[in-house]
Amino acid sequence: MTTIGQNVNRPLPIGFLMGVTHRKLTALFQQGLHAYGITVEQWSALNQIDCAQGLIQKEIADRTGKDKPTVTRILDHLEKKGLIYKKPGERDRRSFLVFSTELGRQVIAETTPIEDRVTAEVKRCISEAEYDAMMELLVRIQQHIGDKLEHPDDSED
């Protein structure tokens, strides 16, 4: 069986394969979220806000792996949909704290099982041990590449 981009003479680049996999997982999750009128990106931010009420924008960006302008856009959409609200920060009036509304909490409660089903679908094609190893490896890769991006001059020659 041939997969997207597979070449008999060359292995697939890891970034390409991870990107295709990410897009397929995102599309599967988006199918379930469609009825709620939110995107996977919006869900990710809303989920982080719901888990830790009162986050500032930078914390949401860090937790979702998004840059601040993207998070600003996502928060604006979530606020327009009545899923979150913002309060001025007590120490720094330029920043604001973000909270989920009752509707936002309801959406997370109803959509978390959709995300769980996506995870279950992945687990249908690999063993529990493979899943655990994959998750450990993905976290390790993410941390390593994140460190390289933050400190590009550090080489391990």
Buried (B, 14 or more C-beta within 10 A) or exposed (E): EEEEEEEEEEEBEEEEBEEBEEEEBBEBBBEBBEEBEBBBBBBBBBBBBBEEEEBBBEBBBBBBEBEEEBBBEBBEBBBEBEBBBBEEEEEEEEBBBBBBBEEBBEBBEEBEEBBEEBEEEBEEEEEEEEBEEEEEEEEEEEEEEEEEEEEEEEEEE
